[in-house]
Amino acid sequence: MIELLPGERIDSLQIQGLRIIQNSSAPCFSVDAVLLSWFAAPKSGELAVDLGTGTGIVPLLLWGREEGCRVRALELMPQMADMAQRSVQLNGLAAQIEVRCGDLRADLPDEWRGAADIVTMNPPYFALGSGKASGDELRLAARHEYHGTLADWLAAAKRLLKPAGRIAMVHRAERLPDIRRALAKNGLSMQRLLPVAPYPGKAANLVLVQAGFAADAPIEEDTFYIYNAAGNSQNYSPAMAAIYRGGDIDERNSISGSHADR
């Protein structure tokens, strides 16, 4: 029996029967995490490490997409790490998903270094001095780079990756120049870029980025739309609907904007 703390609830992820513990007073997962877990495309036998895991949503969805993968997760805030650990236990996945509490700038376990096929990350979207700062400690840590810059996150990912490993990241489109600079600072190269917009006719507000050590010219894909049109948050594009069902997609031009709690 998994104990729920005050304000917590259990939500269905509608894939593989998975469930997750969330708390309305803390950051909750958003469509960004759903997109990231799809974009990372785990394969059977691969090891993924999720940095800044929050509620543990990305590790759960990675396993939901590929039961043959293993996932490790690191989370700075003890309250969030505890929630993620209990969600793993709730789903009976302690043998497949490991959650640790620690700072990605200093607390990467030795056995994690150089072992990851995939490193996933949904870093804070706002640099210090930008965006609207929340008075809540958990939301502040999720939204702003108080506990590490984008370059710090990528430096941690670099230490975790196998030589042929890949980084999968979701971020705000306006931070793309900062992403390019942070990759270069860490000797990493962009390999794939997928802009994400709310609906056709709207500019991209997110980007999905794959990076790694290989320095080939990046593949820049057509914009991916989440909704078919403005004004109806339930009218998902065919591609977004397929992702929510846990499937893969061939079509592009079908994803949407962000439900992010940040």
C-alpha positions as CSV (number, residue, x, y, z in Angstrom):
1,M,0.0,0.0,0.0
2,I,1.5,3.3,-1.1
3,E,1.0,6.2,1.3
4,L,-0.4,9.4,-0.1
5,L,0.6,12.6,1.6
6,P,-1.8,15.6,2.1
7,G,-2.8,17.1,-1.3
8,E,-1.6,14.1,-3.3
9,R,-3.6,12.2,-5.8
10,I,-3.0,9.2,-8.2
11,D,-3.5,9.9,-11.9
12,S,-3.7,7.4,-14.8
13,L,-1.1,7.8,-17.6
14,Q,-3.3,5.8,-20.0
15,I,-0.4,3.7,-21.2
16,Q,0.5,0.2,-20.0
17,G,-1.8,0.7,-17.0
18,L,0.8,3.1,-15.5
19,R,-0.2,5.6,-12.7
20,I,1.6,8.5,-11.2
21,I,1.4,10.4,-7.9
22,Q,1.0,14.1,-8.2
23,N,0.3,17.0,-5.8
24,S,-1.5,20.2,-6.9
25,S,0.7,22.3,-4.7
26,A,3.8,21.1,-6.5
27,P,4.8,21.1,-10.2
28,C,2.8,18.6,-12.2
29,F,3.7,17.0,-15.5
30,S,2.8,18.6,-18.8
31,V,2.7,17.7,-22.5
32,D,6.4,18.6,-22.6
33,A,7.2,15.4,-20.8
34,V,5.0,13.3,-23.0
35,L,6.7,14.8,-26.1
36,L,10.2,14.2,-24.6
37,S,9.6,10.6,-23.8
38,W,8.4,10.0,-27.3
39,F,11.2,11.9,-28.9
40,A,13.9,10.0,-26.9
41,A,12.7,6.8,-28.6
42,P,14.2,4.3,-26.1
43,K,15.1,0.8,-27.5
44,S,15.1,-2.5,-25.8
45,G,18.2,-3.1,-23.7
46,E,19.1,0.6,-23.5
47,L,19.8,2.5,-20.3
48,A,18.3,6.0,-20.0
49,V,19.1,8.6,-17.3
50,D,16.5,11.4,-16.7
51,L,17.9,14.5,-15.1
52,G,15.6,16.7,-13.0
53,T,13.0,14.0,-13.0
54,G,10.4,15.9,-10.9
55,T,7.4,13.5,-10.4
56,G,9.2,10.8,-12.3
57,I,6.9,11.2,-15.3
58,V,9.6,10.7,-18.0
59,P,11.1,7.5,-16.6
60,L,7.6,6.0,-16.3
61,L,6.7,7.0,-19.9
62,L,10.0,5.8,-21.3
63,W,9.4,2.4,-19.7
64,G,5.8,2.5,-20.9
65,R,7.0,3.0,-24.5
66,E,9.7,0.3,-24.2
67,E,9.5,-2.3,-21.4
68,G,12.9,-3.6,-22.3
69,C,14.7,-0.4,-21.3
70,R,16.1,0.5,-17.9
71,V,15.9,4.0,-16.4
72,R,17.7,5.9,-13.7
73,A,16.5,9.3,-12.5
74,L,18.0,12.2,-10.5
75,E,16.0,14.9,-8.7
76,L,17.3,17.7,-6.6
77,M,14.2,18.4,-4.5
78,P,13.7,15.8,-1.8
79,Q,9.8,16.2,-1.9
80,M,9.7,15.5,-5.6
81,A,12.2,12.7,-5.5
82,D,10.2,11.0,-2.8
83,M,7.0,11.4,-4.9
84,A,8.8,9.9,-7.9
85,Q,10.1,6.9,-5.9
86,R,6.6,6.2,-4.6
87,S,5.2,6.3,-8.1
88,V,7.8,3.8,-9.2
89,Q,6.8,1.5,-6.3
90,L,3.1,2.1,-7.1
91,N,3.7,0.6,-10.5
92,G,5.9,-2.2,-9.3
93,L,8.9,-1.0,-11.3
94,A,11.6,-0.8,-8.7
95,A,13.7,-3.3,-10.7
96,Q,13.4,-1.2,-13.9
97,I,13.5,2.4,-12.6
98,E,15.9,3.8,-10.0
99,V,15.3,7.3,-8.5
100,R,18.0,9.1,-6.5
101,C,17.9,12.5,-4.8
102,G,20.9,14.7,-5.7
103,D,22.4,17.7,-7.5
104,L,23.3,17.0,-11.1
105,R,26.3,19.4,-10.7
106,A,27.9,17.3,-7.9
107,D,26.0,14.1,-7.1
108,L,26.3,11.9,-10.2
109,P,27.0,8.3,-9.0
110,D,30.3,6.8,-10.3
111,E,28.4,3.8,-11.7
112,W,26.2,6.1,-13.8
113,R,29.1,7.9,-15.5
114,G,29.7,6.9,-19.1
115,A,26.9,4.3,-19.0
116,A,23.8,6.0,-20.5
117,D,22.6,5.3,-24.0
118,I,20.1,8.2,-23.6
119,V,20.0,11.2,-21.2
120,T,16.7,13.0,-21.1
121,M,16.2,16.4,-19.7
122,N,13.5,19.1,-19.3
123,P,15.7,21.9,-17.8
124,P,14.3,25.0,-16.2
125,Y,13.0,27.2,-19.1
126,F,14.1,30.6,-17.7
127,A,17.5,32.0,-17.2
128,L,18.0,34.0,-14.0
129,G,16.5,37.5,-14.3
130,S,13.9,36.4,-17.0
131,G,10.4,35.1,-16.8
132,K,8.0,35.5,-13.9
133,A,9.5,34.2,-10.6
134,S,7.3,32.1,-8.4
135,G,7.3,32.4,-4.7
136,D,7.0,28.7,-4.3
137,E,10.4,26.9,-3.9
138,L,9.5,23.8,-5.9
139,R,8.1,25.8,-8.8
140,L,11.0,28.3,-8.7
141,A,13.4,25.4,-9.0
142,A,11.4,23.9,-11.9
143,R,11.1,27.2,-13.8
144,H,14.4,29.1,-13.2
145,E,18.1,28.2,-13.4
146,Y,18.7,28.8,-9.7
147,H,20.3,25.3,-9.3
148,G,22.3,25.1,-12.5
149,T,22.5,26.7,-15.9
150,L,21.7,25.0,-19.2
151,A,25.5,24.5,-19.6
152,D,25.5,22.8,-16.2
153,W,22.8,20.4,-17.3
154,L,24.5,19.5,-20.5
155,A,27.8,19.1,-18.7
156,A,26.1,16.5,-16.5
157,A,24.6,14.8,-19.5
158,K,28.0,14.6,-21.1
159,R,29.5,12.8,-18.1
160,L,26.7,10.3,-18.2
161,L,26.7,9.4,-21.9
162,K,28.3,6.5,-23.7
163,P,30.5,7.6,-26.6
164,A,27.6,6.8,-29.0
165,G,24.9,8.0,-26.6
166,R,22.4,10.7,-27.3
167,I,20.8,13.5,-25.3
168,A,17.1,14.3,-25.7
169,M,15.9,17.6,-24.4
170,V,12.8,19.8,-24.5
171,H,13.1,23.5,-24.1
172,R,11.6,26.8,-25.1
173,A,12.1,27.8,-28.7
174,E,13.4,31.3,-27.7
175,R,16.3,29.6,-25.9
176,L,17.6,27.9,-29.0
177,P,20.6,30.2,-29.3
178,D,21.5,29.5,-25.7
179,I,21.2,25.8,-26.4
180,R,23.6,26.0,-29.3
181,R,26.1,27.9,-27.1
182,A,25.8,25.5,-24.2
183,L,26.3,22.5,-26.5
184,A,29.4,24.1,-28.0
185,K,30.8,24.9,-24.6
186,N,30.5,21.2,-23.6
187,G,31.9,19.8,-26.9
188,L,28.5,18.5,-27.9
189,S,26.7,18.8,-31.3
190,M,23.1,19.1,-32.2
191,Q,22.0,16.1,-34.2
192,R,18.3,16.7,-34.6
193,L,15.9,19.6,-34.1
194,L,12.1,19.4,-34.0
195,P,10.2,22.7,-33.6
196,V,6.9,22.3,-31.7
197,A,4.0,24.8,-32.2
198,P,0.5,24.8,-30.7
199,Y,-1.4,24.6,-34.0
200,P,-0.9,25.5,-37.7
201,G,-0.3,29.2,-38.2
202,K,1.2,29.6,-34.8
203,A,5.0,30.0,-34.3
204,A,6.9,27.2,-32.5
205,N,7.1,27.8,-28.7
206,L,9.1,24.6,-27.9
207,V,12.0,22.7,-29.4
208,L,12.9,19.1,-29.1
209,V,16.7,18.6,-29.5
210,Q,18.8,15.6,-29.9
211,A,22.5,16.0,-29.3
212,G,25.6,14.0,-28.7
213,F,29.3,13.7,-29.6
214,A,28.9,13.0,-33.3
215,A,29.2,16.3,-35.2
216,D,27.2,15.6,-38.4
217,A,25.0,18.3,-39.8
218,P,21.8,18.3,-37.7
219,I,18.5,17.1,-39.2
220,E,16.0,19.9,-38.9
221,E,12.4,18.6,-39.2
222,D,9.2,20.3,-40.1
223,T,7.2,21.9,-37.3
224,F,5.2,19.5,-35.2
225,Y,1.7,20.7,-34.1
226,I,-0.1,19.5,-31.0
227,Y,-3.6,20.7,-31.9
228,N,-5.5,20.8,-35.1
229,A,-6.6,24.4,-34.6
230,A,-6.8,27.2,-31.9
231,G,-9.4,27.2,-29.2
232,N,-9.9,23.5,-28.6
233,S,-7.4,21.9,-26.2
234,Q,-9.0,18.5,-26.7
235,N,-8.7,18.5,-30.5
236,Y,-5.3,16.9,-30.8
237,S,-3.6,16.5,-34.1
238,P,-3.3,12.9,-35.3
239,A,0.3,12.8,-34.4
240,M,-0.3,14.0,-30.8
241,A,-3.2,11.6,-30.4
242,A,-0.9,8.8,-31.5
243,I,1.7,9.8,-29.0
244,Y,-0.8,9.8,-26.2
245,R,-1.8,6.3,-27.1
246,G,1.8,5.3,-26.7
247,G,2.3,4.7,-30.4
248,D,4.8,6.0,-32.9
249,I,4.0,8.4,-35.8
250,D,5.1,8.8,-39.3
251,E,3.2,12.0,-40.1
252,R,4.6,15.4,-39.2
253,N,2.8,18.7,-39.1
254,S,0.6,17.5,-36.2
255,I,1.7,18.5,-32.7
256,S,0.8,21.3,-30.3
257,G,1.9,23.8,-27.7
258,S,2.5,23.3,-24.1
259,H,0.4,22.5,-21.1
260,A,3.5,23.0,-19.0
261,D,3.1,23.9,-15.4
262,R,5.7,26.5,-15.8
